[in-house]
Amino acid sequence: MNLKDKLNTWLPTGGYQTETIFEVNSADSTSHRCSFVDANVVVHQNTPELRPNSRHDFNRTDSEQISWSIRQWTDGSRMWSFCDVPDSQPVPFLELCPWVTCETQNGTVYELPSTYPISFRHGNTLLADALLHPTVSLPTLTSDPRLAGFRTENAIFLDIEATGLSHGAGTYAFLIGLGEFGPNGDFLIRQLVLDDPGNEAAILSRLAEHLARFDYIVSFNGKSYDLSVLQNRMIMHRFYSPNDVELKLTPHLDLVHLYRSIWKRAFPDCRLQTLEKRVLNFVRQDDVPGELVPTLYFQYLHRMDARPLSPILDHNRYDVLSMAALVAKLLHTINNPDQLDHPEAAAGLAVLLTRRGDSRQALSVGMQAIDRSLSDTTQREIFKALVTCCKRLGDTAKLIEILERYCRIFPTDPEPWMQLGFCHERWTKDVEAAYRCTQQALHLLPSSSINEQATIERRLIRLQRKLGFS
């Protein structure tokens, strides 16, 4: 039984005729009643409606589930639809977009190209800025020496839309978005669409051709998801053996890890759309939620109506554009840390640089960040990073200055008092100051820290002998 026959047994016959009600706020703040019939939305005015208690109800038909998911996602804002004017006639795949037909050794592939000029801005960011900033810090920040020669113009931006969230062999990519910078600074996006699951080998073959033209891959969470899905499918189609991990060994800049390390203290999460709003100042208009993407693709396969693919193409195009803009922002940030708008992000960069061993740059960034408004947790974290940097650099004067400031801001923390006492004993030879600091650390130490207490008591006995106490 092929996929289409299976879908015919899973989905209701005779098309989608279920009406579902949900709220949409318009300019006059009135509620709307909306019907989800044949994948089209019809608006009726002035019908009040209560919100559902749960997002998913497995007793509903698929068409009802789609509508209820949209209602929960909009949360009172505008809804989206993939057809403004109701029309019961399906739109054939080839008539949906101006496809470019590409022939491969495994079959025909349909690509949708989009070009953005050098002057194009995505939110507050000029895409071409990704070509201007130095990239020498990337190998250090990513701990990947293969990125030593990274150049944005020699990298391909990759994002997929797949049939599920699993990495298993049953999940396949039906839309592959690829972005690249042209020689004149324009940004070109190619979207490879799987018109039929039987043509998967062709779309993977075309993907391999595009990847071969570039030395680097840029993605957002691609190391964990996108490349795992693609590599599994390439192995299944015998592009290479399971022992040949050529795709995942390609030098890869995964933006999610760097952004999470730097910005996680500034934002509640580091999902792509959160970064779009908070870093790029960009808000998607009428975007389909990612959780509905597989459902819409299966609806296309079931009815052979290409209209559900249109919002998926827009969603994927947003993803690729945002990755290019985030690269520009990232490179600007690591080359100009003093211009960071978020003090928590500056602190995150200093902590990341410390972890990667660039102590001198971390100390410079951290000293600027410590003077800005930070949460107590972040401030403690950056103080510890600065102490580590000073120890590595052997800058005892700076170390004592930072520890004294640490003790003033957090006088009830035992750790800085303990370290400050050690510095005075070993380097400044101020035994009295060392004794006072060590005694304060012992006083602040919780009673449960028996081992630490024993260590501090031995140090106090040693300091007493130096001071001539009996």
ZARO-237896 format. One record per residue (C-alpha): x, y, z; residue in one letter; residue number from 1. Coordinates in nm, 3 decimals. Layout:
BEGIN
ATOM       x       y       z type seq
ATOM       X       Y       Z    A NUM
...
# end
This chain:
BEGIN
ATOM       x       y       z type seq
ATOM   0.000   0.000   0.000    M   1
ATOM   0.151   0.333  -0.103    N   2
ATOM   0.147   0.648   0.108    L   3
ATOM  -0.152   0.800  -0.068    K   4
ATOM  -0.363   0.487  -0.011    D   5
ATOM  -0.264   0.488   0.357    K   6
ATOM  -0.366   0.851   0.389    L   7
ATOM  -0.701   0.770   0.232    N   8
ATOM  -0.763   0.520   0.513    T   9
ATOM  -0.647   0.762   0.784    W  10
ATOM  -0.825   1.078   0.672    L  11
ATOM  -1.201   1.136   0.630    P  12
ATOM  -1.342   1.076   0.282    T  13
ATOM  -1.529   1.330   0.077    G  14
ATOM  -1.310   1.624   0.167    G  15
ATOM  -1.307   1.836   0.480    Y  16
ATOM  -1.653   1.962   0.570    Q  17
ATOM  -1.619   2.015   0.944    T  18
ATOM  -1.688   2.365   1.075    E  19
ATOM  -1.482   2.483   1.369    T  20
ATOM  -1.529   2.810   1.556    I  21
ATOM  -1.246   3.023   1.687    F  22
ATOM  -1.178   3.385   1.781    E  23
ATOM  -0.993   3.637   1.570    V  24
ATOM  -0.940   3.997   1.678    N  25
ATOM  -0.997   4.252   1.404    S  26
ATOM  -0.955   4.628   1.415    A  27
ATOM  -1.286   4.671   1.594    D  28
ATOM  -1.194   4.394   1.843    S  29
ATOM  -1.504   4.189   1.756    T  30
ATOM  -1.499   3.814   1.762    S  31
ATOM  -1.532   3.618   1.440    H  32
ATOM  -1.677   3.282   1.356    R  33
ATOM  -1.460   3.094   1.109    C  34
ATOM  -1.528   2.783   0.907    S  35
ATOM  -1.251   2.547   0.801    F  36
ATOM  -1.403   2.400   0.484    V  37
ATOM  -1.186   2.250   0.210    D  38
ATOM  -0.882   2.415   0.368    A  39
ATOM  -1.029   2.763   0.320    N  40
ATOM  -1.130   3.018   0.581    V  41
ATOM  -1.459   3.202   0.569    V  42
ATOM  -1.517   3.484   0.819    V  43
ATOM  -1.856   3.554   0.980    H  44
ATOM  -1.897   3.852   1.213    Q  45
ATOM  -2.013   3.888   1.574    N  46
ATOM  -2.027   3.534   1.706    T  47
ATOM  -1.889   3.495   2.061    P  48
ATOM  -1.688   3.185   2.134    E  49
ATOM  -1.516   3.023   2.430    L  50
ATOM  -1.159   2.901   2.405    R  51
ATOM  -1.089   2.525   2.408    P  52
ATOM  -0.950   2.372   2.725    N  53
ATOM  -0.688   2.161   2.549    S  54
ATOM  -0.477   2.197   2.241    R  55
ATOM  -0.505   1.844   2.107    H  56
ATOM  -0.806   1.616   2.103    D  57
ATOM  -0.742   1.287   1.929    F  58
ATOM  -1.117   1.219   1.893    N  59
ATOM  -1.142   1.498   1.636    R  60
ATOM  -1.099   1.459   1.263    T  61
ATOM  -0.780   1.593   1.109    D  62
ATOM  -0.957   1.900   0.972    S  63
ATOM  -1.093   1.983   1.318    E  64
ATOM  -0.750   1.932   1.472    Q  65
ATOM  -0.594   2.176   1.226    I  66
ATOM  -0.851   2.441   1.308    S  67
ATOM  -0.822   2.396   1.683    W  68
ATOM  -0.444   2.419   1.661    S  69
ATOM  -0.472   2.743   1.470    I  70
ATOM  -0.708   2.882   1.729    R  71
ATOM  -0.474   2.801   2.017    Q  72
ATOM  -0.173   2.940   1.826    W  73
ATOM  -0.333   3.274   1.733    T  74
ATOM  -0.430   3.346   2.095    D  75
ATOM  -0.666   3.621   1.989    G  76
ATOM  -0.453   3.766   1.709    S  77
ATOM  -0.511   3.747   1.334    R  78
ATOM  -0.543   3.404   1.182    M  79
ATOM  -0.383   3.293   0.859    W  80
ATOM  -0.529   3.100   0.568    S  81
ATOM  -0.380   2.957   0.254    F  82
ATOM  -0.660   3.079   0.033    C  83
ATOM  -0.818   3.421   0.066    D  84
ATOM  -1.112   3.340  -0.159    V  85
ATOM  -1.288   3.005  -0.103    P  86
ATOM  -1.248   2.779  -0.403    D  87
ATOM  -1.330   2.409  -0.409    S  88
ATOM  -1.105   2.343  -0.708    Q  89
ATOM  -0.761   2.206  -0.607    P  90
ATOM  -0.455   2.393  -0.733    V  91
ATOM  -0.209   2.159  -0.912    P  92
ATOM   0.148   2.157  -0.784    F  93
ATOM   0.298   2.292  -1.106    L  94
ATOM   0.059   2.591  -1.105    E  95
ATOM   0.136   2.701  -0.747    L  96
ATOM   0.468   2.880  -0.814    C  97
ATOM   0.705   2.964  -1.100    P  98
ATOM   0.912   2.650  -1.043    W  99
ATOM   1.253   2.597  -1.197    V 100
ATOM   1.280   2.239  -1.323    T 101
ATOM   1.613   2.064  -1.256    C 102
ATOM   1.705   1.725  -1.393    E 103
ATOM   1.921   1.491  -1.184    T 104
ATOM   2.037   1.134  -1.237    Q 105
ATOM   1.757   1.027  -1.002    N 106
ATOM   1.473   1.230  -1.152    G 107
ATOM   1.321   1.577  -1.175    T 108
ATOM   1.341   1.834  -0.894    V 109
ATOM   1.137   2.151  -0.859    Y 110
ATOM   1.314   2.458  -0.717    E 111
ATOM   1.166   2.792  -0.622    L 112
ATOM   1.434   3.067  -0.641    P 113
ATOM   1.406   3.400  -0.456    S 114
ATOM   1.665   3.679  -0.480    T 115
ATOM   1.715   3.958  -0.227    Y 116
ATOM   1.928   4.257  -0.334    P 117
ATOM   2.235   4.378  -0.147    I 118
ATOM   2.027   4.658   0.006    S 119
ATOM   1.767   4.420   0.156    F 120
ATOM   1.702   4.447   0.530    R 121
ATOM   1.555   4.170   0.740    H 122
ATOM   1.418   4.346   1.046    G 123
ATOM   1.688   4.587   1.160    N 124
ATOM   1.972   4.404   0.985    T 125
ATOM   2.124   4.443   0.642    L 126
ATOM   2.188   4.090   0.513    L 127
ATOM   2.504   4.199   0.331    A 128
ATOM   2.660   4.295   0.667    D 129
ATOM   2.731   3.924   0.711    A 130
ATOM   3.000   3.966   0.444    L 131
ATOM   3.176   4.260   0.610    L 132
ATOM   3.280   4.150   0.960    H 133
ATOM   3.592   3.944   1.043    P 134
ATOM   3.531   3.580   1.133    T 135
ATOM   3.860   3.501   1.308    V 136
ATOM   3.688   3.451   1.646    S 137
ATOM   3.454   3.176   1.529    L 138
ATOM   3.697   2.881   1.576    P 139
ATOM   3.757   2.990   1.936    T 140
ATOM   3.392   3.052   2.021    L 141
ATOM   3.275   2.724   1.866    T 142
ATOM   3.577   2.513   1.969    S 143
ATOM   3.589   2.399   1.608    D 144
ATOM   3.926   2.464   1.439    P 145
ATOM   3.775   2.366   1.103    R 146
ATOM   3.602   2.708   1.098    L 147
ATOM   3.941   2.885   1.089    A 148
ATOM   3.891   2.977   0.724    G 149
ATOM   3.518   3.046   0.747    F 150
ATOM   3.389   3.305   0.503    R 151
ATOM   3.020   3.385   0.480    T 152
ATOM   3.030   3.395   0.101    E 153
ATOM   3.160   3.037   0.100    N 154
ATOM   2.887   2.901   0.326    A 155
ATOM   2.544   2.761   0.243    I 156
ATOM   2.249   2.829   0.475    F 157
ATOM   2.033   2.520   0.525    L 158
ATOM   1.689   2.467   0.677    D 159
ATOM   1.448   2.181   0.621    I 160
ATOM   1.079   2.116   0.677    E 161
ATOM   1.018   1.751   0.755    A 162
ATOM   0.732   1.512   0.820    T 163
ATOM   0.803   1.494   1.194    G 164
ATOM   1.036   1.587   1.476    L 165
ATOM   1.198   1.246   1.506    S 166
ATOM   1.549   1.183   1.374    H 167
ATOM   1.452   0.829   1.275    G 168
ATOM   1.462   0.691   0.924    A 169
ATOM   1.083   0.729   0.891    G 170
ATOM   1.111   1.109   0.894    T 171
ATOM   1.200   1.270   0.562    Y 172
ATOM   1.250   1.628   0.444    A 173
ATOM   0.989   1.743   0.193    F 174
ATOM   1.121   2.101   0.168    L 175
ATOM   1.488   2.201   0.174    I 176
ATOM   1.567   2.571   0.191    G 177
ATOM   1.917   2.673   0.078    L 178
ATOM   2.057   3.025   0.097    G 179
ATOM   2.379   3.169  -0.039    E 180
ATOM   2.542   3.506  -0.104    F 181
ATOM   2.615   3.585  -0.465    G 182
ATOM   2.932   3.757  -0.596    P 183
ATOM   2.757   4.097  -0.598    N 184
ATOM   2.627   4.065  -0.241    G 185
ATOM   2.274   3.955  -0.330    D 186
ATOM   2.121   3.677  -0.121    F 187
ATOM   1.968   3.388  -0.316    L 188
ATOM   1.731   3.132  -0.165    I 189
ATOM   1.653   2.808  -0.344    R 190
ATOM   1.368   2.596  -0.209    Q 191
ATOM   1.367   2.232  -0.316    L 192
ATOM   1.020   2.083  -0.281    V 193
ATOM   0.928   1.716  -0.280    L 194
ATOM   0.619   1.701  -0.500    D 195
ATOM   0.583   1.327  -0.441    D 196
ATOM   0.753   1.101  -0.180    P 197
ATOM   0.861   0.874  -0.462    G 198
ATOM   1.094   1.147  -0.590    N 199
ATOM   1.297   1.172  -0.268    E 200
ATOM   1.615   1.037  -0.426    A 201
ATOM   1.602   1.318  -0.682    A 202
ATOM   1.571   1.597  -0.424    I 203
ATOM   1.857   1.448  -0.219    L 204
ATOM   2.070   1.424  -0.530    S 205
ATOM   2.006   1.791  -0.606    R 206
ATOM   2.089   1.880  -0.245    L 207
ATOM   2.422   1.698  -0.275    A 208
ATOM   2.502   1.902  -0.587    E 209
ATOM   2.442   2.229  -0.402    H 210
ATOM   2.636   2.125  -0.091    L 211
ATOM   2.937   2.028  -0.303    A 212
ATOM   2.976   2.392  -0.412    R 213
ATOM   3.043   2.516  -0.056    F 214
ATOM   3.297   2.449   0.215    D 215
ATOM   3.074   2.534   0.514    Y 216
ATOM   2.717   2.485   0.632    I 217
ATOM   2.521   2.735   0.843    V 218
ATOM   2.206   2.621   1.023    S 219
ATOM   1.991   2.679   1.327    F 220
ATOM   1.991   2.357   1.531    N 221
ATOM   2.102   2.171   1.220    G 222
ATOM   2.362   1.959   1.399    K 223
ATOM   2.093   1.802   1.613    S 224
ATOM   1.807   1.784   1.363    Y 225
ATOM   1.841   1.889   0.998    D 226
ATOM   2.162   1.705   0.915    L 227
ATOM   2.055   1.397   1.112    S 228
ATOM   1.735   1.370   0.908    V 229
ATOM   1.911   1.431   0.575    L 230
ATOM   2.197   1.194   0.647    Q 231
ATOM   1.961   0.912   0.749    N 232
ATOM   1.768   0.949   0.426    R 233
ATOM   2.087   0.968   0.218    M 234
ATOM   2.209   0.645   0.375    I 235
ATOM   1.873   0.479   0.302    M 236
ATOM   1.901   0.586  -0.060    H 237
ATOM   2.262   0.459  -0.071    R 238
ATOM   2.428   0.793  -0.138    F 239
ATOM   2.694   0.664   0.102    Y 240
ATOM   2.736   0.389   0.359    S 241
ATOM   2.652   0.420   0.731    P 242
ATOM   3.026   0.436   0.804    N 243
ATOM   3.071   0.736   0.573    D 244
ATOM   2.954   1.038   0.772    V 245
ATOM   3.058   1.288   0.505    E 246
ATOM   2.756   1.516   0.552    L 247
ATOM   2.784   1.557   0.929    K 248
ATOM   3.161   1.605   0.911    L 249
ATOM   3.123   1.912   0.691    T 250
ATOM   3.247   2.221   0.883    P 251
ATOM   2.927   2.352   1.032    H 252
ATOM   2.831   2.676   1.208    L 253
ATOM   2.521   2.595   1.413    D 254
ATOM   2.387   2.929   1.529    L 255
ATOM   2.166   2.795   1.806    V 256
ATOM   2.462   2.701   2.028    H 257
ATOM   2.637   3.038   2.009    L 258
ATOM   2.316   3.236   2.052    Y 259
ATOM   2.214   3.020   2.345    R 260
ATOM   2.552   3.070   2.512    S 261
ATOM   2.549   3.447   2.466    I 262
ATOM   2.183   3.547   2.488    W 263
ATOM   2.025   3.287   2.720    K 264
ATOM   2.056   3.523   3.019    R 265
ATOM   1.882   3.805   2.831    A 266
ATOM   1.581   3.620   2.686    F 267
ATOM   1.338   3.359   2.822    P 268
ATOM   1.440   3.119   2.543    D 269
ATOM   1.653   3.118   2.230    C 270
ATOM   1.410   2.982   1.975    R 271
ATOM   1.448   3.125   1.626    L 272
ATOM   1.134   3.337   1.642    Q 273
ATOM   1.232   3.475   1.984    T 274
ATOM   1.567   3.585   1.842    L 275
ATOM   1.388   3.738   1.544    E 276
ATOM   1.179   3.956   1.774    K 277
ATOM   1.442   4.043   2.033    R 278
ATOM   1.762   4.062   1.826    V 279
ATOM   1.645   4.138   1.471    L 280
ATOM   1.334   4.337   1.564    N 281
ATOM   1.139   4.132   1.311    F 282
ATOM   0.792   3.983   1.356    V 283
ATOM   0.653   3.735   1.107    R 284
ATOM   0.318   3.821   0.954    Q 285
ATOM   0.057   3.546   0.925    D 286
ATOM   0.320   3.274   0.963    D 287
ATOM   0.212   2.913   0.990    V 288
ATOM   0.321   2.757   1.322    P 289
ATOM   0.588   2.492   1.278    G 290
ATOM   0.378   2.224   1.445    E 291
ATOM   0.123   2.242   1.161    L 292
ATOM   0.375   2.209   0.879    V 293
ATOM   0.370   1.825   0.857    P 294
ATOM  -0.010   1.822   0.872    T 295
ATOM  -0.037   2.067   0.585    L 296
ATOM   0.204   1.866   0.373    Y 297
ATOM   0.007   1.546   0.432    F 298
ATOM  -0.308   1.737   0.342    Q 299
ATOM  -0.145   1.832   0.012    Y 300
ATOM  -0.059   1.466  -0.054    L 301
ATOM  -0.411   1.353   0.035    H 302
ATOM  -0.602   1.602  -0.183    R 303
ATOM  -0.327   1.687  -0.436    M 304
ATOM  -0.413   2.052  -0.370    D 305
ATOM  -0.091   2.257  -0.357    A 306
ATOM  -0.236   2.553  -0.164    R 307
ATOM  -0.126   2.419   0.179    P 308
ATOM   0.234   2.434   0.052    L 309
ATOM   0.226   2.812   0.011    S 310
ATOM   0.247   2.903   0.384    P 311
ATOM   0.511   2.635   0.433    I 312
ATOM   0.727   2.793   0.163    L 313
ATOM   0.689   3.132   0.332    D 314
ATOM   0.774   2.983   0.673    H 315
ATOM   1.089   2.820   0.537    N 316
ATOM   1.193   3.138   0.355    R 317
ATOM   1.165   3.332   0.682    Y 318
ATOM   1.389   3.075   0.850    D 319
ATOM   1.666   3.107   0.591    V 320
ATOM   1.651   3.487   0.585    L 321
ATOM   1.669   3.499   0.964    S 322
ATOM   1.976   3.275   0.969    M 323
ATOM   2.160   3.511   0.733    A 324
ATOM   2.061   3.811   0.945    A 325
ATOM   2.164   3.632   1.266    L 326
ATOM   2.508   3.560   1.121    V 327
ATOM   2.546   3.933   1.050    A 328
ATOM   2.438   4.016   1.408    K 329
ATOM   2.662   3.749   1.559    L 330
ATOM   2.973   3.868   1.374    L 331
ATOM   2.897   4.230   1.465    H 332
ATOM   2.853   4.129   1.830    T 333
ATOM   3.178   3.936   1.869    I 334
ATOM   3.375   4.210   1.691    N 335
ATOM   3.204   4.500   1.873    N 336
ATOM   3.102   4.369   2.218    P 337
ATOM   3.088   4.721   2.363    D 338
ATOM   2.792   4.795   2.134    Q 339
ATOM   2.572   4.518   2.274    L 340
ATOM   2.232   4.654   2.377    D 341
ATOM   2.173   4.381   2.636    H 342
ATOM   2.411   4.378   2.934    P 343
ATOM   2.316   4.015   3.001    E 344
ATOM   2.432   3.925   2.649    A 345
ATOM   2.764   4.104   2.707    A 346
ATOM   2.806   3.901   3.024    A 347
ATOM   2.722   3.584   2.830    G 348
ATOM   2.990   3.664   2.574    L 349
ATOM   3.248   3.720   2.850    A 350
ATOM   3.159   3.388   3.014    V 351
ATOM   3.175   3.208   2.677    L 352
ATOM   3.516   3.359   2.597    L 353
ATOM   3.640   3.249   2.940    T 354
ATOM   3.519   2.896   2.881    R 355
ATOM   3.692   2.891   2.541    R 356
ATOM   4.022   3.012   2.687    G 357
ATOM   4.040   3.363   2.537    D 358
ATOM   4.110   3.520   2.878    S 359
ATOM   4.235   3.858   2.759    R 360
ATOM   3.929   3.929   2.544    Q 361
ATOM   3.701   3.785   2.813    A 362
ATOM   3.852   4.018   3.074    L 363
ATOM   3.801   4.319   2.847    S 364
ATOM   3.439   4.232   2.770    V 365
ATOM   3.363   4.128   3.128    G 366
ATOM   3.496   4.448   3.287    M 367
ATOM   3.263   4.649   3.060    Q 368
ATOM   2.967   4.424   3.138    A 369
ATOM   3.015   4.431   3.516    I 370
ATOM   2.948   4.806   3.520    D 371
ATOM   2.604   4.759   3.365    R 372
ATOM   2.276   4.653   3.520    S 373
ATOM   2.282   4.275   3.568    L 374
ATOM   2.084   4.022   3.766    S 375
ATOM   2.251   3.887   4.082    D 376
ATOM   2.293   3.543   3.924    T 377
ATOM   2.462   3.683   3.614    T 378
ATOM   2.678   3.917   3.820    Q 379
ATOM   2.808   3.630   4.033    R 380
ATOM   2.873   3.428   3.717    E 381
ATOM   3.073   3.704   3.553    I 382
ATOM   3.274   3.777   3.871    F 383
ATOM   3.381   3.411   3.877    K 384
ATOM   3.474   3.430   3.509    A 385
ATOM   3.683   3.744   3.566    L 386
ATOM   3.863   3.581   3.859    V 387
ATOM   3.949   3.284   3.637    T 388
ATOM   4.080   3.514   3.362    C 389
ATOM   4.303   3.709   3.604    C 390
ATOM   4.450   3.387   3.742    K 391
ATOM   4.529   3.261   3.391    R 392
ATOM   4.689   3.592   3.295    L 393
ATOM   4.879   3.621   3.624    G 394
ATOM   4.739   3.969   3.688    D 395
ATOM   4.732   3.967   4.070    T 396
ATOM   4.658   4.338   4.108    A 397
ATOM   4.349   4.306   3.886    K 398
ATOM   4.250   3.987   4.065    L 399
ATOM   4.253   4.155   4.407    I 400
ATOM   4.061   4.454   4.268    E 401
ATOM   3.790   4.226   4.129    I 402
ATOM   3.768   4.017   4.447    L 403
ATOM   3.736   4.325   4.665    E 404
ATOM   3.454   4.449   4.443    R 405
ATOM   3.295   4.103   4.455    Y 406
ATOM   3.301   4.116   4.837    C 407
ATOM   3.146   4.464   4.845    R 408
ATOM   2.856   4.372   4.616    I 409
ATOM   2.793   4.026   4.768    F 410
ATOM   2.919   4.053   5.129    P 411
ATOM   2.743   3.734   5.239    T 412
ATOM   2.913   3.507   4.982    D 413
ATOM   3.198   3.311   5.146    P 414
ATOM   3.386   3.225   4.823    E 415
ATOM   3.525   3.573   4.736    P 416
ATOM   3.634   3.629   5.098    W 417
ATOM   3.817   3.297   5.095    M 418
ATOM   3.996   3.376   4.765    Q 419
ATOM   4.077   3.732   4.873    L 420
ATOM   4.234   3.602   5.194    G 421
ATOM   4.451   3.362   4.992    F 422
ATOM   4.563   3.648   4.762    C 423
ATOM   4.667   3.866   5.056    H 424
ATOM   4.857   3.579   5.219    E 425
ATOM   5.039   3.469   4.907    R 426
ATOM   5.100   3.786   4.702    W 427
ATOM   5.054   4.105   4.904    T 428
ATOM   5.200   3.941   5.222    K 429
ATOM   4.937   4.131   5.423    D 430
ATOM   4.881   3.862   5.686    V 431
ATOM   4.636   4.067   5.891    E 432
ATOM   4.412   4.130   5.588    A 433
ATOM   4.440   3.762   5.498    A 434
ATOM   4.335   3.663   5.851    Y 435
ATOM   4.032   3.898   5.849    R 436
ATOM   3.911   3.775   5.509    C 437
ATOM   3.958   3.408   5.601    T 438
ATOM   3.778   3.456   5.932    Q 439
ATOM   3.487   3.623   5.748    Q 440
ATOM   3.470   3.331   5.503    A 441
ATOM   3.452   3.082   5.793    L 442
ATOM   3.174   3.284   5.953    H 443
ATOM   2.966   3.288   5.630    L 444
ATOM   3.024   2.924   5.538    L 445
ATOM   2.713   2.707   5.590    P 446
ATOM   2.737   2.449   5.866    S 447
ATOM   2.686   2.166   5.617    S 448
ATOM   3.020   2.240   5.443    S 449
ATOM   3.229   2.033   5.682    I 450
ATOM   3.526   1.977   5.450    N 451
ATOM   3.551   2.346   5.357    E 452
ATOM   3.530   2.443   5.723    Q 453
ATOM   3.819   2.212   5.808    A 454
ATOM   4.029   2.362   5.527    T 455
ATOM   3.963   2.720   5.640    I 456
ATOM   4.032   2.634   6.004    E 457
ATOM   4.373   2.492   5.910    R 458
ATOM   4.446   2.810   5.713    R 459
ATOM   4.345   3.024   6.013    L 460
ATOM   4.580   2.828   6.240    I 461
ATOM   4.863   2.889   5.993    R 462
ATOM   4.784   3.263   5.977    L 463
ATOM   4.770   3.282   6.357    Q 464
ATOM   5.121   3.138   6.378    R 465
ATOM   5.241   3.400   6.129    K 466
ATOM   5.081   3.675   6.336    L 467
ATOM   5.241   3.537   6.655    G 468
ATOM   4.913   3.430   6.816    F 469
ATOM   4.944   3.160   7.078    S 470
# end
